[in-house]
Amino acid sequence: VDIGYLHTGIEKTAEALTYSQAITITGRMDYLAPLSNNLAYCLAVEKLLGIEVPKRAQYIRVLLTELTRIASHLVWLGTHAIDLGAMSVFLYCFREREDILKVFEMVSGQRMMTSYFRIGGLALEPPTGWAGPVEKIVQTFPSRIDEYEDLLTKNRIWLGRTQGVGMLSAQDAIAFGVSGPSLRGSGVDYDVRKYFPYSSYDEFDFQVPVRTECDCYARYMCRVAEMRESLKIVRQALGKIPAEGPIKADAPGIVPPQREKMKTEMEALIYHFKIYTEGFAPPPGEVYQRVESPRGELGCFIASDGSPKPYRMRMRTPSFVNLQALQKMVEGHLIADVVASIGTLDIVLGEIDR
């Protein structure tokens, strides 16, 4: 495996931008789960600043990142299935993903690179009626997952292509630093949402799917079960989000004021101008924040020298780390099995060559 041909330079670019400007480029790493990247970065900067995000914003963040997880798994399942010759599943998965992207577009104005999470909270108040389409997804999606399983889970061709293929023992997975469903498919019960809760995840009831077969089929089953668990979290978040309340922390000079205040208060106008022209300067220090992205543990390290731009920004991306295990998984197999193995690792090249 030869890594390093995309050369986006995202981390170095972030060091030339203010903290707020860098949110936009983090979404370009794992472009199938941009909100997960935004969340890791925002949480890291908030930790550096010592900002507490309002509960309403935390719950909305959880809801949208879990929808992102489902949308990402749908792309994985559809493309993985078509790689192994199952055409119909690809069409079904993208049908459901479209419903989720419409929710993102309704909330932020963008389908993929939403940049909806901001330091201190959210960019905008969600529009009236936005919960309706989410409730529809919650109601209809379980039967859609059943359809995927009817097509694949006991399909003889699918079993032949995935069972006993791409073996990765728990010991090897840990040694390579593998995380996410690729690790849990090897029997290791580790999920950042459970072990290092963030954004109020400790208030949600969900299970972490784990399989012990250590093969491609186990990783497939983990991700399918994960979609069901994410749906449970979305359902709980809908019930937790207060109808009213702030969506941004009260931090003048860091969090931009409401546009209504800018029209009537000179102080608010000055804060807005200074935030967007000069940025804000966190105290000197270093922070590391981890989240559970659809591919595994996504970590963000930021070093501040007291200026309005990060002195150093470094992302620990799961695709990059998980890809190390590929050579171990494919030794002794056929070339066709490499396709199945790399598919169940679910890599995104954007966050490998970031």
N, C-alpha and C positions, 0 to 999 in steps of 0.2 A: 504494500500500500504506500503510495507516494503522495504526500499531502502538501498542498501549498501552491495552488494555481489560480485562486480567485482574487487574492490580494486586495481585499476591500479596505484594509487599514483603519477599521472603525475605531479601535481603541486609541490609536495615535491621533486620529481626527478629533476625538472627544476632548483631547488635551488642548486643542486650539479653539474650543467653543466654551461658552459659559455653561454652567450646570443645567440651566433650563433648555438651552439649545441642543444639548447632547441627547435629550430624551428621544428626539426624532430619529437619530441614526441607530439607536439601540434596536429599534424595531426591524431594521434591515438585516440583523444577524440571523435569527431564526424567523424567517418571514412567514412561516406557517403558524407561529405563536407569538406575534409581536407584543401582545399585551403582557405576556409573561416576562419578556425582556424589559419592557417599560417598568413593570412592577418591581423587579429586582433592583433596577437602577434607582428608581424613586425611593424605595425603602432604604437603600444604602445612603443616599443623600439626606433623607429625613433622619436617619440615625446619626449622621455627622452633625446635623443641625440641632438635634434634640427636639424635633417637632412631633407632636401627637396628632394623628389624623382623626377627624370625627368618625364615629361609629357608622354613620350612614354611608360615608364614602368608603369605609373599609368593607362593608357588606356588598356594596355595588362592585367594588374591585373583585371580591371573591366570586360573585356571580359571573362577571364578564370573563375572568380568567378561567373559570371552569367551562364556560361555553367555548373559550379558545381551545381548551384541552380537548373537548369533544370534536371541534372542527379540525384540529390537527390530526387526531386519531382517525377521522373519516378520510382525510387525504392519505394517511398511511395505509389504511385498510384497502381503499380503492386502488391505489397504485401498486401495493404489494400483491393484491389479488390479480390485477391485470398482468403483472410481471410473471405470474405463475400460470396465466392462461384463463383466468375467470373474468370474463368481460362484464357480465351483468352487475356484479358487485360494485364495480367502478362507477357505473351510472347511478346506482342507488345511493352510494355514499355522497356523491356530489350533489344529488338532489337535496339531501338533508343539510349539507354544509351551506347551501344557498340560503336556507332559512336562517341560519345563524349569522351569516354575513349581512343579511338584511337588518338584523337587530343591531349589529355594529354600525351599519350605515345610518340607522335611525338615531342612534345615541350620539354618534360623533361626526357623521357626515362622510365617513370613509369606510370602505369595505374591509380593507386589510391593514394598511399602515395608519391606524387610528390615532396614535399618540394621545389617547384620551386620558391616560393617567398623567397627572402632573405632580410636581414636588409639593407636598402639602395636601393633596386631595385629587380632585377631578377637574377637567378642563371646563365642563359645562354641566348645568343642571339637565338631567335626562328629560326628554320631551314628554308631554302629556300622552298617556296611553302606551308608553314603551313596554310596560309589563305584559300587555296583552299577547304580543307575539311570543314572548318568553314562556308564558303559561301554555300557549299552544304547542310549543316545542316539548315542554315537560309532559304534556298529555299524549302526544303522538309518537314521540321518539322511542319509547320502550318497544312498541310493536315493530318499529323499523329495525331495531337491533335484532329482534327475533328473526326478521327476514334475512339479515346477513348470516345469522347462525344457521338458519334452515338451508342456506345455499352452501355453506362452507364447513361448519363444525364437524359434521359426520360424513362429509363428501370423501369418497375413497381416494380420488385423485389428490385432493388437498391433504389428506392424511399421509399419503405416500410421499408428497413433496416436502412435508414439514416435520413429521414425527421422526425422531432419531437423527435429524439433520441439524447442523450448527450447534453441536453440544458445547455448553459452557458451564463448567461446574461452579459451585458457590465459591470455592477457594480461588479459582482462576478469575472469576468476576470481581471479587474483592481485590485481588492482587493487581488487576488492570485498572481499578478505580471506576468500574462500570456502575452506573446508577439508573434509576427509573425502572420502567417495566422490564428492561433487559436484565437488570439485577434481580428483580422480584420473580422473574421467570426461572431464575436459578435457585429459588428457595430462600432468598434473603429478605426478611421483612424490614425494609428501610424506606421511609417516605419522609421528606423534609417537613411536610405539612403536619405530621404526627410528632416527629422528634424535635423539631425546632419551629413551633407554630408561629405564624406571622399573619398580620391582617385579620385577626380574630378567628383563625382556622380552628383554634381550640374550642370554640363554641359550636362547632358543627359535628354532627354524628355521621360518620362514614367509615367504611372498611377499606383496607389496603389489600387488593387481590394479590395473592402469592401462589405460585405453582412450583413444583419440585422436579418436573421432568427435565429441565435445563436445555430444552431444544427449541426449535423455531415454533413449534405448535404451542408450547408453554407460553412463549412471549406473545403469541397471537391471542391466546385465551386471557392473558393478563390485561391486555389493552381493551379487549371487548368488555370484560368485567369492569374495567376502569371507567368506561363511558357510562355504564349504568350507575356507578358510584358518583361520578361527576353530576349526573342528572339529579341524584338525591341531594347533593349540596346546593345545586341551583334552586331546587324546590324549597329547601330550608331558607336560603337567602331571600327568596321572594317574600317569605313570611316574616323575615326579620327586619327588612329595610323599612325604616320609619317613613311615613308619608311626607313629613316635613323635617327640616333640620339642615345644618350647614353641610356643604360638600367640600369645603376647604378649611384648613387650619387657620386660626386667627394669628397670623404672623406677618405684621406689616413690614415691608421692606424685603420680604422673601416670597410671599404668596401674593399675586396681583389682586388688587381690590376689585369689587364688582363694578361692572360698567356703569350701573346706575349712580353709584357713588362718585365716579369720576366726573359726572356731569354737574354735580352739586357741591363737591368738596375739593378744594384746592390741594389738600394734603394727599388725598387719594390719587389725584392726577399726577402729582410729583412722584409718588411711590411707583405708579405704573410706568412712568417715563424712565425712572432710574433702573427699575428691574429689567426692562427690555433693552436698554441701551448699555448699561454697565454690568448688569447682573448683581448677584449678592455674593458676599465673601464668607464662607463657613470658617470656623476656627481651625487652626492647623491640627492635623491628626490623621489617623487611618481607620477605616471601617471595612468590614466584610459582611455582606448580606447574602443569604442563600434562599432560594425558592425552589419549589418542585415544578419544573416545566414539564411539558408532555414527554420530553426525552430523558429527563432525569434531573440531577441537582445542577441548577444554574446559579452560579455565584458571581457577585460583583464586588470587586475590591476598588476602593477609592482612597487615594492619598491627597490630603489638602495641605497647601502651604500658606493658606490664609488669603489667597487671591480669588477672584471671581471665576477662575477656570481650574479644573482638576489638574493637580500636579502629575498624577498618574491614575489611569483608569484601566482596569484589567478584568476581563470576564472569564470565569471558569465555565466553559460551555460543555454540556454533556455529550453532544455529538462528537466533538474532538476527542474526548477521553474514551468514550465507548468504542470508537473506531479502532482503537489499539487492539481490541479483543478479536477483531475479524480474522487475523492470520491464524490464531489458535482455533477458531471455530471452523475454518474451512480445510484444515490440513486433512488429507486423505479422502476428501470428497470430490465429486465431479464439478465441472465448471457450472453446470446448471444449479448445483446446490449453493454455489457462491451467491447467485441471484437471490435465492430464498433466504440465505443467512444475512446478507447485507440489508435485505428488506425488513427483517425483523429487528435489526438494530435501529431502524427508523432515523437515519441521519439526515441532516440538512447541511448542505455544503456551505451555506452562507455563514453559519456559526463555526464551521471548522476552519475556514480561511478568513476569519474576521480581521 
